[in-house]
């Protein structure tokens, strides 16, 4: 009996240690100089965005003519944040079982929001979008931190791409417009 308890204690300690020793999820960091060279933050034009939409776009994309962007964050009247973009597209020839597809979220220091994706299939690719329900303070922390991260949670591990945050003035204008949409909603 004592031996079984000893073995159980060793197993529990070993599993606790292994959790602490696990490497953190891989994060691809887009440094500020690289971001400035390849991407930019913007408020989407009213020609195709009927609600306040904050965008991370590639410099050599079709944006702003069309909503071709890495990430689009749109404030909805119900207070939700609709998240979509090329960052959530996957090439595939057969799709895949839903359990293999990731959950997505946005993170910044002090705030982590996770949403269940809705998948759209188009030929040989799939695109996801999802809704988050941040409070005003969570949205402010998400956009005002020292970094902004698009996170992915797969069954076999997590990953993320970390960007510099949006310029403070742009984030502030976006949050003000979100408040107006919520109030009118």
Secondary structure, DSSP 8 states (H G I E B T S, - for coil): -HHHHHHHHHHHHHHHHHHHHS---EEEE--HHHHHHHEEEEE--TTT-SS-EEEEEETTSSTTTS---SEEEEE-TTS-EEEESGGGEEE-SS---GGGS-EEEEEETTEEEEE--EEEEETTEEEEEEEE---HHHHHHHHHSS-EEEEEEETTEEEEEEE----HHHHHHHHHHHHHHHHH-
